Amino acid sequence: MEEIGLLLVRGGEIPDVCRLVTGKEFKGSWWSHPAAHEIFAVNERLSEFPDVTLAKLVSGKVTFIHRQLWQQLFIVGTERGDWQESDLSAKAKQLLQTLDAKTTMVSTDLGPKPGDAVRELELKLLVHTDQVHTDKGAHAKVLETWEAWAKRVGFKPKKSNPNTAQHFLENRINEINQKYGGHGRLPWQPM
């Protein structure tokens, strides 16, 4: 994590936890792999580390992001650029507007089937999300604005140009792709 700043939970685009734990790439869900408990334990430890956060940053997949890249992540996440908002569904736009007013929300409180709208916002980096277990034992997501996330984790972002932040992250992903033979991409880059 500290060396490259980014690590996927699962996926062949850049280094990922599943390959690091098992030593090889495999098809299918990691939950069915014999090393699933170990993979889960590593994911949990990484997600609890205070210098790591999660977002769907690389290739639309859950990515561990080290603190060294939080400044760029925050600037890109709060940009509200055309690549983020131009093709959002009406439901996602409404959810974003509500979240802007409330700053933090739980997916189970969003009415029926909010999943698609939440995923849209996650893939555009418009919100920070965390997986939680509710009191009833269900899985849910806590959605928060990037400003609320920064305050919660004690991160003090500096003003910066979104283009500079995007360029920095593009250079980082290109370096990782070259070093590891990957093909990771960022949300604003074409598929």
Residue frames as qw, qx, qy, qz and C-alpha x, y, z in Angstrom:
[[0.000, 0.883, 0.469, 0.000, 0.00, 0.00, 0.00],
 [0.271, -0.839, 0.072, 0.467, 2.64, 2.52, 0.97],
 [0.472, -0.193, 0.562, 0.651, 4.76, 1.74, -2.10],
 [0.135, 0.266, 0.644, 0.704, 2.16, 2.31, -4.82],
 [0.203, 0.074, 0.241, -0.946, -0.75, 3.86, -2.90],
 [0.711, 0.124, -0.112, -0.683, -3.47, 1.80, -4.59],
 [0.049, -0.128, 0.991, -0.012, -4.56, -1.82, -4.20],
 [0.616, -0.129, -0.398, -0.667, -7.67, -3.50, -5.52],
 [0.698, -0.214, 0.550, -0.405, -9.69, -5.89, -3.40],
 [0.700, 0.132, 0.687, 0.139, -10.09, -8.10, -6.48],
 [0.580, 0.793, 0.098, -0.156, -9.25, -7.68, -10.15],
 [0.834, 0.028, 0.238, 0.497, -6.38, -8.12, -12.56],
 [0.320, 0.907, 0.093, 0.259, -6.00, -4.48, -13.57],
 [0.099, 0.728, -0.511, 0.446, -3.44, -3.66, -10.88],
 [0.275, 0.112, -0.879, 0.372, -2.15, -5.57, -7.81],
 [0.628, -0.429, -0.185, -0.622, -4.99, -6.89, -5.67],
 [0.502, -0.464, 0.593, -0.427, -5.44, -8.48, -2.26],
 [0.954, 0.075, 0.173, -0.235, -6.68, -11.79, -3.69],
 [0.790, 0.501, -0.290, 0.201, -3.53, -12.35, -5.76],
 [0.051, 0.675, -0.571, 0.464, -1.27, -11.19, -2.97],
 [0.669, -0.347, 0.507, -0.418, -2.83, -13.67, -0.54],
 [0.940, 0.134, 0.285, -0.130, -3.14, -16.65, -2.90],
 [0.404, -0.470, 0.603, 0.502, -0.11, -16.01, -5.11],
 [0.209, 0.124, 0.781, 0.575, -2.14, -16.43, -8.29],
 [0.415, 0.107, -0.098, -0.898, -5.02, -15.03, -10.26],
 [0.152, 0.202, 0.967, -0.029, -8.23, -17.04, -10.27],
 [0.272, -0.295, -0.504, -0.765, -11.69, -16.88, -11.80],
 [0.500, -0.548, -0.655, -0.145, -14.90, -16.51, -9.87],
 [0.394, -0.837, -0.004, -0.379, -15.73, -15.04, -6.52],
 [0.262, 0.470, -0.700, 0.470, -12.99, -14.88, -3.93],
 [0.618, -0.339, 0.366, -0.607, -15.61, -15.88, -1.36],
 [0.978, 0.047, 0.003, -0.202, -15.56, -19.43, -2.77],
 [0.534, 0.580, -0.564, 0.246, -11.76, -19.68, -2.79],
 [0.796, -0.285, -0.474, 0.246, -10.12, -21.91, -0.11],
 [0.439, -0.027, -0.295, 0.848, -8.23, -18.81, 1.11],
 [0.146, -0.717, -0.402, -0.551, -11.44, -16.75, 1.48],
 [0.575, -0.757, -0.274, 0.142, -11.07, -16.36, 5.25],
 [0.603, -0.300, 0.076, 0.736, -7.51, -15.12, 4.87],
 [0.214, 0.406, 0.377, 0.805, -8.49, -12.75, 2.03],
 [0.331, -0.797, -0.407, -0.299, -11.35, -11.42, 4.16],
 [0.640, -0.631, -0.168, 0.405, -9.01, -10.93, 7.14],
 [0.483, -0.045, 0.191, 0.853, -6.51, -8.96, 5.04],
 [0.002, -0.589, -0.433, -0.683, -9.31, -6.81, 3.57],
 [0.483, -0.797, -0.360, -0.051, -10.63, -6.11, 7.07],
 [0.630, -0.466, -0.050, 0.619, -7.21, -5.19, 8.42],
 [0.343, 0.179, 0.296, 0.873, -6.52, -2.86, 5.50],
 [0.149, -0.681, -0.449, -0.559, -9.93, -1.19, 5.78],
 [0.561, -0.770, -0.284, 0.109, -9.38, -0.56, 9.50],
 [0.624, -0.090, -0.018, 0.776, -5.95, 1.00, 8.96],
 [0.019, -0.823, -0.293, 0.487, -6.24, 4.76, 9.64],
 [0.062, -0.570, 0.405, 0.712, -4.14, 5.70, 6.60],
 [0.066, 0.078, 0.868, 0.487, -6.35, 3.80, 4.14],
 [0.519, 0.341, 0.316, -0.717, -9.76, 4.55, 2.65],
 [0.419, 0.215, 0.844, 0.257, -11.85, 2.81, 0.03],
 [0.429, 0.584, 0.033, -0.689, -13.44, 4.09, -3.16],
 [0.791, 0.378, 0.464, 0.124, -14.30, 2.73, -6.60],
 [0.035, -0.830, 0.280, 0.481, -11.30, 4.50, -8.07],
 [0.043, -0.436, 0.784, 0.440, -9.57, 1.97, -10.35],
 [0.223, -0.007, -0.857, -0.464, -11.57, 0.36, -13.16],
 [0.603, -0.341, -0.221, -0.686, -14.83, 0.82, -11.24],
 [0.775, -0.192, -0.592, 0.108, -13.67, -1.62, -8.55],
 [0.577, -0.816, -0.031, -0.026, -13.27, -1.26, -4.81],
 [0.617, 0.499, -0.303, 0.527, -9.79, 0.19, -4.33],
 [0.614, -0.645, -0.195, 0.412, -7.78, 0.67, -1.16],
 [0.351, 0.790, -0.015, 0.502, -6.26, 4.16, -1.31],
 [0.633, -0.257, -0.344, 0.644, -3.34, 5.17, 0.89],
 [0.183, -0.859, -0.249, 0.408, -3.30, 8.56, 2.62],
 [0.366, -0.342, 0.365, 0.785, -0.53, 9.76, 0.27],
 [0.071, 0.239, 0.659, 0.710, -3.22, 10.01, -2.45],
 [0.034, -0.651, -0.699, 0.296, -6.07, 11.41, -0.36],
 [0.000, 0.558, -0.013, -0.829, -5.45, 15.01, -1.43],
 [0.135, 0.155, -0.658, -0.725, -5.90, 14.11, -5.10],
 [0.116, -0.370, -0.917, -0.090, -8.85, 11.81, -4.34],
 [0.031, -0.636, -0.518, 0.572, -10.60, 14.56, -2.37],
 [0.080, 0.474, -0.214, -0.851, -10.04, 17.21, -5.06],
 [0.174, -0.001, -0.802, -0.572, -11.31, 14.91, -7.82],
 [0.124, -0.431, -0.887, 0.110, -14.25, 13.72, -5.72],
 [0.011, -0.692, -0.428, 0.581, -15.40, 17.26, -4.94],
 [0.183, -0.120, 0.442, 0.870, -14.82, 18.63, -8.45],
 [0.462, 0.580, 0.536, -0.404, -18.37, 18.10, -9.73],
 [0.019, -0.401, 0.565, 0.721, -17.01, 18.03, -13.27],
 [0.663, 0.285, -0.268, -0.638, -18.89, 17.16, -16.45],
 [0.461, 0.207, -0.860, -0.075, -17.49, 13.61, -16.37],
 [0.000, -0.064, -0.850, 0.523, -19.20, 13.18, -12.98],
 [0.315, 0.380, 0.516, -0.700, -22.58, 14.79, -13.50],
 [0.307, 0.284, -0.432, -0.799, -23.41, 14.84, -17.22],
 [0.548, -0.016, -0.712, -0.438, -25.03, 11.40, -17.46],
 [0.083, -0.003, 0.829, -0.553, -26.34, 10.82, -13.94],
 [0.206, -0.489, -0.801, -0.278, -29.86, 9.42, -13.68],
 [0.310, -0.646, -0.103, -0.690, -32.57, 11.57, -12.12],
 [0.816, -0.524, -0.239, -0.045, -32.58, 9.30, -9.06],
 [0.742, -0.068, -0.182, 0.642, -28.81, 9.68, -8.58],
 [0.147, 0.476, 0.007, 0.867, -29.05, 13.47, -8.98],
 [0.548, -0.654, -0.174, -0.491, -31.83, 13.61, -6.39],
 [0.864, -0.381, -0.234, 0.231, -29.84, 11.41, -3.99],
 [0.575, 0.167, -0.129, 0.791, -26.75, 13.59, -4.41],
 [0.121, -0.590, -0.064, -0.795, -28.77, 16.74, -3.73],
 [0.735, -0.601, -0.193, -0.247, -30.23, 15.16, -0.57],
 [0.842, -0.191, -0.198, 0.464, -26.80, 14.00, 0.58],
 [0.338, 0.431, -0.079, 0.833, -25.37, 17.47, 0.03],
 [0.389, -0.649, -0.038, -0.653, -27.96, 18.80, 2.47],
 [0.851, -0.496, -0.039, -0.169, -27.65, 16.02, 5.06],
 [0.071, 0.767, -0.635, 0.061, -23.88, 15.21, 4.54],
 [0.024, -0.230, 0.968, -0.095, -24.30, 11.60, 5.79],
 [0.779, 0.020, -0.013, -0.627, -26.96, 8.98, 5.06],
 [0.406, -0.183, 0.895, -0.032, -27.44, 5.20, 5.42],
 [0.238, 0.076, -0.734, -0.632, -28.61, 3.26, 2.35],
 [0.135, -0.357, -0.921, 0.074, -31.29, 1.41, 4.34],
 [0.046, 0.603, 0.447, -0.659, -32.95, 4.79, 5.01],
 [0.030, 0.313, -0.401, -0.860, -33.16, 5.73, 1.33],
 [0.716, 0.308, 0.089, -0.621, -36.36, 3.93, 0.42],
 [0.914, 0.135, 0.381, -0.036, -36.78, 0.97, -1.90],
 [0.838, 0.265, 0.278, 0.388, -33.86, -0.21, -4.02],
 [0.006, 0.966, -0.138, -0.219, -31.41, 2.70, -3.83],
 [0.783, -0.261, 0.413, 0.385, -28.53, 0.49, -5.01],
 [0.620, 0.515, 0.343, 0.482, -28.31, 1.67, -8.63],
 [0.037, 0.956, 0.034, 0.288, -28.26, 5.36, -7.68],
 [0.598, -0.736, 0.286, 0.135, -25.68, 4.73, -4.96],
 [0.795, -0.009, 0.410, 0.446, -23.46, 2.83, -7.40],
 [0.430, 0.776, 0.220, 0.405, -23.72, 5.65, -9.93],
 [0.198, -0.957, 0.136, -0.163, -22.50, 8.15, -7.35],
 [0.751, -0.492, 0.374, 0.232, -19.71, 5.81, -6.19],
 [0.765, 0.259, 0.383, 0.448, -18.44, 5.19, -9.74],
 [0.288, 0.819, 0.119, 0.481, -18.32, 8.95, -10.39],
 [0.518, -0.034, -0.438, 0.734, -16.53, 9.51, -7.04],
 [0.190, -0.604, -0.156, -0.758, -19.30, 11.90, -6.00],
 [0.694, -0.608, 0.082, -0.376, -19.67, 10.28, -2.57],
 [0.125, 0.404, -0.869, 0.258, -17.59, 8.33, -0.09],
 [0.840, -0.255, -0.201, -0.434, -19.17, 5.07, 1.09],
 [0.061, -0.383, 0.871, -0.302, -18.44, 2.56, 3.81],
 [0.639, -0.196, -0.694, -0.268, -19.98, -0.89, 4.25],
 [0.255, -0.312, 0.619, -0.674, -21.63, -1.43, 7.65],
 [0.301, -0.300, -0.904, -0.046, -23.80, -3.98, 9.40],
 [0.380, -0.505, -0.077, -0.771, -27.04, -2.57, 10.71],
 [0.397, -0.282, 0.650, -0.583, -28.51, -3.38, 14.10],
 [0.868, 0.150, 0.194, -0.431, -30.77, -5.86, 12.29],
 [0.692, -0.233, 0.635, 0.253, -27.73, -7.64, 10.82],
 [0.670, 0.677, 0.290, 0.093, -28.22, -6.42, 7.26],
 [0.549, -0.058, 0.217, 0.805, -25.50, -5.00, 5.06],
 [0.167, 0.938, 0.298, -0.059, -25.81, -1.31, 4.30],
 [0.559, 0.300, 0.016, 0.772, -23.71, 1.55, 3.03],
 [0.204, -0.800, -0.234, 0.514, -23.04, 4.79, 4.79],
 [0.474, 0.618, 0.257, 0.573, -22.91, 7.56, 2.20],
 [0.320, -0.784, -0.153, 0.509, -21.17, 10.79, 3.04],
 [0.388, 0.916, -0.079, 0.066, -19.98, 13.85, 1.25],
 [0.742, 0.292, -0.296, 0.526, -16.22, 14.03, 0.81],
 [0.046, -0.634, 0.286, -0.717, -16.20, 16.99, 3.20],
 [0.776, -0.477, 0.124, -0.394, -17.96, 14.92, 5.89],
 [0.961, 0.044, -0.168, 0.214, -15.52, 12.04, 5.29],
 [0.469, 0.514, -0.320, 0.643, -12.51, 14.37, 5.59],
 [0.353, -0.622, 0.274, -0.643, -13.82, 15.79, 8.87],
 [0.925, -0.304, 0.004, -0.227, -14.56, 12.30, 10.24],
 [0.930, 0.060, -0.114, 0.343, -11.07, 10.95, 9.48],
 [0.435, -0.787, 0.074, 0.430, -9.24, 14.16, 10.45],
 [0.604, 0.189, 0.400, 0.663, -8.01, 14.90, 6.94],
 [0.030, 0.812, 0.122, -0.570, -7.44, 18.56, 6.13],
 [0.661, 0.451, 0.422, 0.427, -7.46, 19.00, 2.34],
 [0.199, -0.486, 0.134, 0.840, -5.72, 21.90, 0.66],
 [0.541, 0.723, 0.108, -0.417, -7.13, 23.88, -2.23],
 [0.388, -0.273, 0.721, 0.505, -5.92, 22.48, -5.53],
 [0.463, 0.388, -0.364, -0.709, -6.74, 22.42, -9.21],
 [0.867, 0.088, 0.404, -0.277, -8.86, 19.40, -10.24],
 [0.762, 0.604, -0.232, -0.031, -6.89, 19.04, -13.48],
 [0.107, 0.660, -0.694, 0.267, -3.65, 18.85, -11.50],
 [0.600, -0.242, 0.664, -0.376, -5.16, 16.19, -9.21],
 [0.899, 0.340, 0.165, -0.220, -6.46, 14.17, -12.17],
 [0.564, 0.695, -0.440, 0.075, -3.10, 14.41, -13.93],
 [0.194, -0.561, 0.742, -0.312, -1.29, 13.25, -10.78],
 [0.750, -0.034, 0.582, -0.314, -3.58, 10.20, -10.44],
 [0.822, 0.547, -0.062, -0.147, -3.27, 9.45, -14.16],
 [0.309, 0.695, -0.631, 0.153, 0.52, 9.44, -13.84],
 [0.431, -0.377, 0.743, -0.346, 0.30, 7.16, -10.79],
 [0.856, 0.188, 0.399, -0.269, -1.99, 4.64, -12.51],
 [0.692, 0.662, -0.283, -0.045, 0.23, 4.71, -15.61],
 [0.026, 0.633, -0.739, 0.230, 3.29, 3.97, -13.45],
 [0.627, -0.150, 0.684, -0.342, 1.47, 1.09, -11.74],
 [0.858, 0.435, 0.124, -0.244, 0.23, -0.27, -15.07],
 [0.522, 0.698, -0.488, 0.048, 3.75, -0.20, -16.52],
 [0.146, -0.541, 0.771, -0.303, 5.40, -1.71, -13.45],
 [0.517, -0.042, 0.791, -0.324, 2.88, -4.53, -12.99],
 [0.006, -0.042, -0.842, -0.538, 1.71, -5.10, -16.56],
 [0.185, 0.488, 0.722, -0.454, -1.71, -3.79, -15.60],
 [0.050, 0.372, 0.537, 0.755, -4.50, -2.01, -17.40],
 [0.142, -0.617, -0.609, 0.477, -6.17, -0.03, -14.64],
 [0.113, 0.481, 0.308, 0.813, -8.08, 3.09, -15.54],
 [0.018, -0.219, -0.480, 0.849, -9.63, 5.96, -13.65],
 [0.310, 0.583, 0.692, -0.291, -13.32, 6.96, -13.78],
 [0.290, 0.809, 0.009, -0.511, -12.83, 9.87, -16.16],
 [0.058, -0.449, 0.749, 0.484, -10.66, 7.84, -18.58],
 [0.752, 0.235, -0.271, -0.553, -12.29, 6.04, -21.53],
 [0.876, -0.169, 0.433, -0.132, -12.70, 2.29, -21.32]]
